[in-house]
């Protein structure tokens, strides 16, 4: 584990810690449903650093990243796409949800996460 941590820049680790301490409402709701392997036995980490990125939720066993997009992502579609492509080079699949989806239709979001995790 030390070898992995040494490759992550300290500012990224610090930012991930701050994000874990101050989740958005949507992140808190989704984390309550994902933590402790409640979703199909899948283990997720939240605000997990990978290289220069901090992933909202990450299932290492399935190499699946779940990103929640709030108002800050408006107008950043090209940046988000570039991030998704960069993570793809690490064989990490990314699925995205709007914060509103999590807050208004959590069962559908969870079903879609399970379906994505089931894909090879």
N, C-alpha and C positions, 0 to 999 in steps of 0.2 A: 504494500500500500504506500509506503514511503516513496518509492520510485515514482508512482503515479502522481502523488501530491507534489513532488519536486518539479514536475513538468507544468503544473498550473501556477500561473503568476499570483503572487500574494494579493494584489488588488482585486483579482477575480474571486479568490477565496473569501476575502473580506466582504465584497459586494454580495456574494451568495448568502453569507451569514446574515447580512442586513435584510435582504429580501425574505429570508425565512422568518425573521423576527417581526416583519411588518407585511403580512400577506394582504392582497386585495380581497374583497368579499368573495369573489368568484373562486380565487385560489383556496381560500379557507373552506368553502363548500366542497370543492372537488377533492381537496386533501382529506377531508373527513370521510369521503367515500372510498378513497384509494389506500389510505394508510393501513398498516397491519395486514396487508395482503387480502383485503376484503373483496376485491374484485377478481374473481376467478383464481385466487391464489397468486396473483401477480404482485411482485414486490416493486414498489415505486419509491423513488427518491424525489424530494422536491428541492427546487433551486439548486440543481446539481451542476457543478462546473465541468465543462468539457472544452479543453483548449481555451479559446478566448471567449467562449459562450457560456451563458448560464441558462440551463434548460429548466423550464417551469416544473415539469414532471418527467422523470426518466425511469423506464423499466429496463435495467441492464440485461436481464435474461433475454428479452425480446428485441433489444436495441431499438426501443420505441420511445420517442419524445412526444409529449403532449404539451402543446403551447396554447396559452390563453391570450387572446387579443382583446385589449380594451381600447379606449379612445386614443391612447398614445400610438397605436399602430396605424391609425388613419393617415393615409398618404405615404406610408412606409412600405407599401406592398413590394416594391422592387428590392428593398433592403431585406425584408422578410424572406423573399424568394432566394436571394443570394445566400442567406443564412441556411435555409433549408437545403440548398445545393451543397454548401460547404459541409453540413452535417452528413449529407448523403455520401460524400467521399469517405466518411468514416463508417459507412454502412448503418447509419442511424436514420430510421424513418421518422418523419415528422407529421403529426396530424394537428390541425389547428381548430380551435373553437372560439367563438366570440364569448366574451364574459356573460352577455345576456342569455346565451344558450345554456350555460351552466346554471345560471340563477333561475331560469324559467322552465327548463326541460332537462333536468339532471339525468333521469332514466335513459333518455335518448342518447345523451352524451356518453354515458357509461356503456351502453350497448355498442356504440360506434368504437369506443376504445377497445372493448373486448373483441370486436370483429377485426380490428386492425392488428391486435396482438395475435389473433389466430392465423393470420396470413404468414406464409413462410418468408 
